[in-house]
Amino acid sequence: MVEQFYDKGLSHASYAIVSEGEMILIDPARNPQPYYDFAKEHEAEIIGVIETHPHADFVSSHLEIHETTGATIYVNSLVGAQYPHQEFDDGDAITVGNYILEALFTPGHSPDSNSILLMDENGKEIALFTGDTLFVGDVGRPDLRENVGNIKAKAAELAKKLYRSTREKIMTLPEDVIVYPTHGPGSLCGRNISPELHSTIGKELKDNYALQEMTEGEFVDLILKDQPWVPKYFEHNVALNKLGAESFIQNIRKATPVLHASNLEENVLLVDIRSPEQFRLGHLENAINIPNGNKFETWLGSIVGPSESFYLIGEDEKSLHEVMEKVAKIGYEGAVVGLLWGETGSEKEDEFDLGDFKANLDQYTILDIRNESETANGKIFEEAINIPLPRLREFAAKLPTDKPIAVHCAGGLRSAMGSSLVSKEHKGVKVFDISTSIKEFNK
């Protein structure tokens, strides 16, 4: 049997393959406990962990599972893994019960990517675990390994390899082979992944834009165009996954409570995880707002760099410990200096007046923090300055301050984060979060 585990926060899918009391995991998430529970439920022994490649967008628990269960870690030799492992290169095969798992070398998203072909004991192809090479409706982006990893490669070079991997290794498989990717919709490892969490080779041949007939040059141009931003934490995660992460539970327990705001160290970033509404009503001076929500991990890793230390500030202890688990998914738990709750602070955000804004647009500096792909077809306000949220901390100081600054995104969540960043940067300047009022203009 094949079981898919799916984390909506990071759009991450991992897999357990169980047969005859044996179990192998593919691309496990940071918290290994769900896999231990599943193995116990099915009276199976975890004998192996397969990493399709060193992941950029989440931290894997492969090393912890190995240290806890003795399971062998299988990974392509090109990874240069610094943890105990067995090389698993093109054509190599292992068994789990009555199943055979064969490595197909499919570079493109990264130069060291494997896809894993699942076959029955007679060699009939059943499923393909494609890692980040092939998604439902998309393929993996090839621009994440220019500066990190055992092997570094330019995006155009990897895009050419991706063309050959899809055409020579994946598209030649039987059409009824099930496709199990490592990511679903919303992942920044692809450009436009479809909502379905699995597919078939036949369906992808028919519907996936990247698998249609085209030359290598046409493919490269298509794949390199309009890729989403690269969060700050991606390179950090590739390096950490190559090394192997420490224990999940032990690491998140290292973050200790801060009993009073007066104990906070100066010059350490304050990340307030409460809702935008709570943050506006009162927060500590110099705090920024990254609300705890479905994509908290991605926004934290896009706004805060992996080398920065920060405090987490929340409503209560329970919510902070829940967020620490999310922080650990991207390998940031060691950067958390402490946890503070129960002290909201007296700083308030400026209240946005929609009527005045509509009547006096020229009296505001309008900041559009949407991504370039969203503004490519025009801005909501032509006079707006466009600085995408992931780059706002680096460029906020350059904003003009002769007028109040009104911050908007597409729906309201990002503008709450963005306005808090601008307020921290520009003391004494009125900064307004347009929030959901942007829907008055975005029609």
C-alpha positions in Angstrom: 0.0 0.0 0.0 1.0 3.6 -0.5 0.0 6.3 2.0 0.4 10.0 1.3 1.0 12.5 4.1 0.2 16.0 3.2 1.2 19.3 4.9 -0.9 22.2 3.6 1.3 24.8 5.2 4.3 23.9 3.0 2.3 22.1 0.3 4.5 19.1 1.0 3.6 15.5 0.3 5.6 12.6 1.7 4.9 8.9 1.3 5.0 5.6 3.1 5.2 2.3 1.2 4.2 -0.7 3.2 4.3 -4.4 2.3 4.8 -7.6 4.3 5.5 -5.8 7.6 8.2 -3.5 6.0 7.9 0.2 5.4 9.9 2.7 3.4 9.4 6.5 3.6 10.0 9.0 0.7 10.8 12.6 1.5 9.6 12.7 5.1 8.7 16.0 6.8 10.5 17.4 9.8 8.2 15.8 12.4 8.7 12.0 12.3 6.0 11.1 14.7 3.2 10.6 12.2 5.3 8.0 10.4 6.1 6.2 13.6 2.3 6.2 14.4 1.5 4.8 11.0 4.1 2.1 11.2 2.8 1.0 14.6 -0.8 1.0 13.3 0.1 -1.2 10.4 2.6 -3.4 12.4 5.4 -2.4 10.1 9.1 -1.8 10.6 10.6 1.3 9.0 13.5 -0.1 7.1 14.4 2.7 4.8 14.1 6.4 4.0 14.5 7.7 0.4 15.4 11.3 -0.3 14.7 12.3 -3.9 17.0 15.3 -3.5 18.2 17.9 -0.9 15.0 19.9 -0.4 14.9 23.7 -0.4 11.5 24.4 1.1 11.4 22.1 4.1 13.7 20.2 6.5 13.5 16.5 6.3 13.6 14.1 9.2 15.7 11.4 7.4 18.6 11.6 9.8 16.4 11.5 12.9 14.5 8.5 11.6 17.7 6.7 10.9 19.1 7.4 14.4 15.8 6.3 16.0 14.9 3.2 13.9 18.1 2.2 12.2 16.5 2.7 8.8 18.9 3.0 5.9 18.9 6.4 4.1 19.0 6.1 0.3 20.1 9.1 -1.7 21.8 9.9 -5.1 25.6 9.9 -4.8 25.8 13.3 -6.3 24.1 14.9 -3.3 27.4 14.5 -1.3 25.3 13.6 1.8 27.1 14.2 5.1 25.0 11.7 7.0 25.1 7.9 7.1 23.5 6.7 3.8 23.6 4.2 1.0 24.1 5.6 -2.5 21.0 5.1 -4.7 21.8 5.9 -8.3 20.2 5.4 -11.7 19.0 1.8 -12.0 19.7 0.8 -8.4 16.8 -1.1 -6.8 15.7 -2.0 -3.3 12.8 -4.1 -2.0 10.1 -3.4 0.6 8.1 -6.6 1.1 6.7 -7.6 -2.3 7.5 -4.2 -4.0 10.6 -3.1 -5.9 11.8 0.5 -5.8 14.1 1.6 -8.6 16.0 4.9 -8.8 15.6 6.9 -12.0 18.1 9.7 -12.3 16.0 12.8 -13.3 18.1 16.0 -12.9 16.5 19.3 -13.7 15.0 20.8 -10.6 18.3 20.0 -9.0 21.4 18.3 -10.5 21.1 15.4 -8.0 17.4 14.5 -8.3 16.0 11.0 -8.4 12.5 9.8 -9.2 11.5 6.5 -7.6 9.7 3.9 -9.7 7.5 1.5 -7.7 7.0 -1.9 -9.3 5.4 -5.2 -8.2 7.4 -8.4 -7.7 7.0 -9.1 -11.4 8.4 -5.8 -12.5 5.1 -4.2 -13.5 5.3 -0.4 -13.1 2.7 0.9 -10.6 3.7 4.4 -9.5 6.4 7.0 -9.8 7.4 9.2 -6.9 8.7 12.3 -8.8 10.1 14.4 -6.1 10.3 18.0 -7.5 10.9 16.9 -11.1 7.3 16.5 -12.1 4.2 18.0 -10.4 0.6 17.7 -11.3 0.3 20.2 -14.1 3.8 21.5 -13.8 7.5 20.7 -13.4 10.0 21.7 -10.8 11.7 25.1 -11.1 15.4 24.9 -12.2 16.7 28.1 -10.6 17.3 27.0 -7.0 20.8 25.5 -7.2 23.0 28.3 -8.6 24.5 29.1 -5.2 24.2 26.1 -2.9 24.6 22.3 -2.8 27.3 19.8 -3.5 26.8 20.6 -7.2 25.9 24.1 -8.3 24.3 24.6 -11.7 22.9 27.5 -13.7 19.2 27.6 -14.2 19.4 27.3 -18.0 21.7 24.3 -17.7 19.3 22.6 -15.3 16.3 23.4 -17.5 18.0 21.5 -20.4 18.5 18.5 -18.1 14.8 18.8 -17.0 13.8 18.6 -20.7 15.7 15.4 -21.1 14.6 13.9 -17.8 11.0 14.3 -18.6 11.3 13.1 -22.2 13.6 10.2 -21.7 12.8 8.9 -18.2 9.2 9.9 -17.3 7.2 10.3 -20.5 8.2 6.9 -21.7 6.5 5.1 -18.8 3.1 3.4 -19.2 0.2 5.9 -19.1 -1.5 4.2 -16.2 1.5 4.7 -13.8 0.4 6.9 -10.9 2.4 10.1 -10.4 3.1 11.0 -6.7 4.9 14.4 -6.5 6.5 15.9 -3.4 4.5 19.1 -3.7 1.0 20.3 -4.3 -0.6 23.7 -5.1 1.0 26.7 -3.5 4.5 25.4 -3.4 7.2 27.8 -4.5 9.1 24.8 -6.0 6.9 25.1 -9.0 5.2 27.9 -10.9 1.5 26.8 -11.2 0.9 23.4 -9.7 -2.6 22.0 -10.1 -4.9 21.3 -7.1 -4.8 17.5 -7.4 -2.3 15.8 -5.2 -1.6 12.9 -7.6 -2.1 12.1 -11.2 -1.1 9.6 -13.9 1.5 9.6 -16.6 -1.3 9.6 -19.2 -3.1 12.6 -17.7 0.1 14.6 -17.5 1.0 13.8 -21.1 -2.4 15.3 -22.0 -2.7 18.2 -19.7 0.7 19.3 -18.4 1.9 22.3 -20.4 5.6 21.3 -19.9 5.1 17.9 -21.4 3.7 19.0 -24.7 5.7 18.8 -27.9 8.4 21.5 -28.2 12.1 21.9 -28.8 14.6 22.0 -26.0 15.1 25.7 -26.6 11.4 26.4 -26.4 11.2 24.4 -23.2 14.0 26.3 -21.6 12.5 29.6 -22.4 9.1 28.5 -21.1 10.4 27.1 -17.9 12.6 30.0 -17.0 9.9 32.6 -17.5 7.9 34.1 -14.6 9.2 31.8 -11.8 8.1 33.0 -8.3 10.4 34.6 -5.8 13.0 32.5 -3.9 12.5 32.7 -0.1 15.5 33.6 2.0 15.4 30.2 3.7 15.7 28.0 0.6 19.5 27.9 0.4 19.7 27.3 4.1 17.4 24.3 3.8 19.4 22.7 1.0 22.6 22.9 3.1 20.8 21.6 6.2 19.2 18.7 4.4 22.6 17.7 3.0 24.0 17.7 6.6 20.9 16.2 8.3 18.8 17.9 10.9 18.8 17.3 14.6 15.9 15.9 16.7 12.6 17.8 16.0 11.2 17.7 19.5 14.5 18.4 21.3 15.2 21.4 19.1 11.8 23.1 19.5 12.0 22.7 23.2 15.2 24.8 23.3 13.1 28.0 22.9 12.4 29.2 26.4 9.8 31.7 27.8 10.7 35.4 28.3 8.9 36.3 31.5 8.7 40.1 30.8 9.2 42.4 27.9 11.9 44.2 29.9 14.0 41.1 29.5 14.1 41.3 25.7 17.6 41.9 24.2 18.1 45.0 22.1 18.6 44.7 18.4 16.9 41.3 18.2 14.0 41.1 15.8 10.5 40.9 17.3 8.1 38.7 15.3 4.5 39.1 16.5 2.4 36.1 15.3 -1.0 37.4 16.4 -3.7 38.4 13.9 -3.5 41.7 12.1 -6.5 42.9 14.1 -4.8 42.2 17.4 -1.5 43.6 16.3 -3.1 46.9 15.2 -4.7 47.4 18.6 -1.4 47.1 20.5 2.0 45.7 20.0 5.6 46.1 21.3 7.7 48.8 19.8 9.7 47.7 16.7 7.7 44.4 16.3 6.7 43.2 12.9 3.6 41.2 12.3 3.7 37.8 10.6 0.3 36.3 11.5 0.1 32.6 12.3 -1.8 31.2 9.4 -1.7 28.5 6.7 1.5 29.9 5.0 3.3 31.2 8.1 6.4 29.1 7.5 6.8 30.5 3.9 6.3 34.1 5.0 8.7 33.8 8.0 11.4 32.3 5.7 10.7 35.0 3.1 10.9 38.0 5.4 13.5 36.8 8.0 16.9 35.6 6.9 18.3 32.3 8.2 21.2 34.0 10.0 18.9 36.4 12.0 17.9 35.8 15.6 14.3 36.7 16.7 11.8 36.5 19.4 8.3 35.1 18.9 5.5 37.1 20.5 2.0 35.6 20.8 -1.3 35.6 22.6 -0.6 32.6 24.7 1.9 29.8 25.4 0.0 27.2 23.4 -0.1 29.2 20.2 3.6 29.9 20.5 4.5 26.2 20.9 2.4 25.4 17.9 4.2 28.0 15.9 7.6 26.6 17.0 6.7 23.4 15.2 6.2 25.4 12.0 9.4 27.3 12.6 11.3 24.0 12.8 9.8 22.9 9.4 12.1 25.4 7.7 15.1 24.9 10.1 14.7 28.2 11.9 14.1 26.9 15.4 17.7 27.6 16.5 17.2 31.3 15.7 14.4 31.8 18.2 15.9 33.6 21.2 12.7 33.2 23.3 8.9 33.2 23.5 6.8 36.0 25.0 3.1 36.1 25.6 0.6 38.1 27.6 2.2 41.5 26.8 0.7 43.3 23.9 2.5 46.6 24.2 1.1 50.1 23.7 2.2 50.8 20.1 -0.8 51.1 17.8 -1.1 51.1 14.0 -2.6 54.1 12.2 -6.3 53.6 11.3 -7.0 53.6 7.6 -9.7 56.0 6.4 -11.1 54.6 3.1 -13.1 57.7 2.4 -10.2 60.1 2.7 -8.0 57.7 0.7 -10.5 57.6 -2.2 -10.9 61.4 -2.2 -7.2 62.2 -1.9 -5.2 59.5 -3.7 -2.5 62.1 -4.6 -1.9 62.8 -0.9 -0.6 59.3 -0.3 2.5 57.3 -1.2 0.9 54.0 -2.3 3.0 50.9 -1.9 2.0 47.8 -3.8 3.7 44.8 -2.3 2.4 42.2 -4.7 4.8 40.1 -6.8 5.9 41.1 -10.3 3.8 38.3 -11.8 0.8 40.0 -10.3 1.6 43.5 -11.5 2.8 42.4 -15.0 -0.6 43.2 -16.5 -0.9 46.6 -14.7 -1.1 48.0 -11.2 -4.3 48.7 -9.3 -3.0 52.3 -8.8 -0.7 53.4 -11.6 1.2 55.8 -9.4 2.0 53.1 -6.8 5.6 52.0 -6.0 5.9 48.2 -6.4 8.2 46.4 -3.9 7.2 42.7 -3.5 6.9 41.8 0.2 9.8 39.3 0.2 12.2 42.2 -0.7 10.5 44.9 1.4 12.8 44.9 4.4 15.8 45.5 2.1 14.2 48.4 0.2 11.7 50.0 2.7 14.3 52.7 3.8 14.2 54.1 0.2 10.5 54.9 0.3 9.6 58.6 0.2 8.3 59.9 3.5 6.8 63.3 2.6 3.3 61.7 2.5 1.5 59.1 4.5 2.3 55.6 3.1 -0.6 53.3 2.2 0.3 49.6 1.8 -1.8 47.1 -0.3 -1.6 43.6 -1.7 -4.3 41.6 -3.4 -6.5 40.6 -0.5 -5.2 41.9 2.8 -2.9 39.4 4.5 0.4 40.5 3.0 -0.4 44.2 3.5 -0.6 43.6 7.3 2.9 42.2 7.2 4.1 44.9 4.9 2.7 47.9 6.8 4.3 46.6 10.0 7.7 46.4 8.2 7.4 50.0 6.9 6.2 51.3 10.3 9.3 49.8 11.9 11.5 51.4 9.3 10.0 54.9 9.3 9.2 56.2 12.8 7.0 59.2 12.8 5.6 58.6 9.3 1.9 57.6 9.1 1.6 54.1 7.6 -1.7 52.7 6.7 -2.7 49.1 5.9 -5.4 49.2 3.2 -6.1 45.6 4.1 -9.3 44.1 2.6 -10.5 47.6 1.5 -8.3 47.0 -1.6 -11.3 45.0 -2.9 -13.0 48.3 -3.5 -10.5 49.0 -6.2 -9.5 45.6 -7.4 -12.5 44.8 -9.6 
